[in-house]
Amino acid sequence: MTPEEPRPLRTADVARESGWSVQQVRDLERLGVLPPAARSANGDRSYGPVHVRALRAYRGLASAAGPVVARRLLAEARTGTLADAAAAIGAVHVRLAADRDEALRAQAALAALEGEEDGPDAGTAHVDADVMTITQLAAALGVRTSTLRFWEQEGLAVPERVTTLRARQYGPAVIREARVVAALRSSGYGIPAVRDVVVSLRRLPGAGDGGGEGTAESRRILDRRLDQIATRTVALLRAGADLAEIIDPAQV
């Protein structure tokens, strides 16, 4: 080994430098997150800086997009093209931005449902149209039309029906409600919990009777979701340098 060559790292060294346990390092190598380690004659693993970078990058990616997506992206980054790898990482940023935008839209919808904004156009800044078809609303929310039909069956975001063909149309109030439903579902809340919140929101114009509590809970949920998205975004940013070196080491 020449003076310029980095010394080989043991599993314990990699674990210490990356913040993972020894067993986690071995598991992540087995899952393809790490390039295969070199083996000595007696079978001991020998790692290098690339393995430490991969583990740090995986931590950020897993926080931002989940462990399944992170494992897939890192495995593909070593075997795919630079363009494909960069596009895959960019898609994680885009997804986080879309999640944040949807949560902000839901907050605007809540404000409109509460009547907190003044004037005839209150709450419409994030509403795409006065009336939407099911296809238009699905596109605006980033869900499938079958999802909207399922919500309708569950008593959520129920559209008006018009024409002899019974085509669905959604007015401003239902569009705002659908944005709230979409944000709550994205936060991992089940249909019964979402229904409870929506029922409370529907009672708001009549005052009293628990509506304020439901609105407050919705606000807390959306605030937590925005905090979670911010945390995930920062984790992805912190992983940026390691990801760049993994997908294009010659340029770093």
ChimeraX attribute file (.defattr): number of C-alpha atoms within 10 A of each C-alpha:
attribute: neighborCount
match mode: 1-to-1
recipient: residues
	/A:1	7
	/A:2	6
	/A:3	6
	/A:4	6
	/A:5	7
	/A:6	10
	/A:7	13
	/A:8	15
	/A:9	18
	/A:10	16
	/A:11	20
	/A:12	14
	/A:13	16
	/A:14	23
	/A:15	20
	/A:16	13
	/A:17	14
	/A:18	18
	/A:19	15
	/A:20	18
	/A:21	14
	/A:22	15
	/A:23	12
	/A:24	14
	/A:25	22
	/A:26	17
	/A:27	13
	/A:28	17
	/A:29	17
	/A:30	12
	/A:31	13
	/A:32	15
	/A:33	24
	/A:34	24
	/A:35	17
	/A:36	14
	/A:37	17
	/A:38	12
	/A:39	11
	/A:40	9
	/A:41	6
	/A:42	6
	/A:43	8
	/A:44	12
	/A:45	16
	/A:46	18
	/A:47	21
	/A:48	17
	/A:49	13
	/A:50	15
	/A:51	23
	/A:52	23
	/A:53	22
	/A:54	23
	/A:55	26
	/A:56	21
	/A:57	27
	/A:58	26
	/A:59	21
	/A:60	24
	/A:61	29
	/A:62	17
	/A:63	18
	/A:64	26
	/A:65	19
	/A:66	14
	/A:67	15
	/A:68	10
	/A:69	16
	/A:70	22
	/A:71	19
	/A:72	14
	/A:73	20
	/A:74	26
	/A:75	18
	/A:76	17
	/A:77	22
	/A:78	17
	/A:79	11
	/A:80	13
	/A:81	13
	/A:82	15
	/A:83	11
	/A:84	15
	/A:85	23
	/A:86	16
	/A:87	12
	/A:88	18
	/A:89	21
	/A:90	11
	/A:91	12
	/A:92	18
	/A:93	18
	/A:94	12
	/A:95	13
	/A:96	18
	/A:97	15
	/A:98	14
	/A:99	19
	/A:100	20
	/A:101	15
	/A:102	23
	/A:103	25
	/A:104	20
	/A:105	22
	/A:106	26
	/A:107	22
	/A:108	23
	/A:109	27
	/A:110	23
	/A:111	17
	/A:112	21
	/A:113	21
	/A:114	19
	/A:115	14
	/A:116	12
	/A:117	14
	/A:118	9
	/A:119	8
	/A:120	7
	/A:121	9
	/A:122	15
	/A:123	24
	/A:124	18
	/A:125	12
	/A:126	17
	/A:127	20
	/A:128	14
	/A:129	15
	/A:130	11
	/A:131	16
	/A:132	20
	/A:133	16
	/A:134	19
	/A:135	15
	/A:136	16
	/A:137	23
	/A:138	17
	/A:139	12
	/A:140	15
	/A:141	18
	/A:142	13
	/A:143	13
	/A:144	14
	/A:145	16
	/A:146	12
	/A:147	12
	/A:148	22
	/A:149	17
	/A:150	13
	/A:151	18
	/A:152	14
	/A:153	11
	/A:154	13
	/A:155	14
	/A:156	20
	/A:157	25
	/A:158	20
	/A:159	22
	/A:160	12
	/A:161	12
	/A:162	10
	/A:163	7
	/A:164	6
	/A:165	7
	/A:166	9
	/A:167	12
	/A:168	16
	/A:169	19
	/A:170	22
	/A:171	16
	/A:172	18
	/A:173	19
	/A:174	19
	/A:175	26
	/A:176	27
	/A:177	21
	/A:178	26
	/A:179	26
	/A:180	29
	/A:181	24
	/A:182	23
	/A:183	26
	/A:184	22
	/A:185	14
	/A:186	14
	/A:187	17
	/A:188	10
	/A:189	15
	/A:190	11
	/A:191	16
	/A:192	10
	/A:193	11
	/A:194	20
	/A:195	17
	/A:196	11
	/A:197	21
	/A:198	22
	/A:199	15
	/A:200	19
	/A:201	23
	/A:202	17
	/A:203	17
	/A:204	19
	/A:205	11
	/A:206	8
	/A:207	11
	/A:208	10
	/A:209	10
	/A:210	13
	/A:211	20
	/A:212	16
	/A:213	15
	/A:214	19
	/A:215	21
	/A:216	14
	/A:217	13
	/A:218	24
	/A:219	17
	/A:220	12
	/A:221	17
	/A:222	23
	/A:223	15
	/A:224	13
	/A:225	21
	/A:226	19
	/A:227	13
	/A:228	16
	/A:229	19
	/A:230	16
	/A:231	14
	/A:232	21
	/A:233	21
	/A:234	15
	/A:235	19
	/A:236	25
	/A:237	17
	/A:238	16
	/A:239	21
	/A:240	17
	/A:241	14
	/A:242	22
	/A:243	25
	/A:244	19
	/A:245	16
	/A:246	21
	/A:247	23
	/A:248	17
	/A:249	11
	/A:250	8
	/A:251	7
	/A:252	10
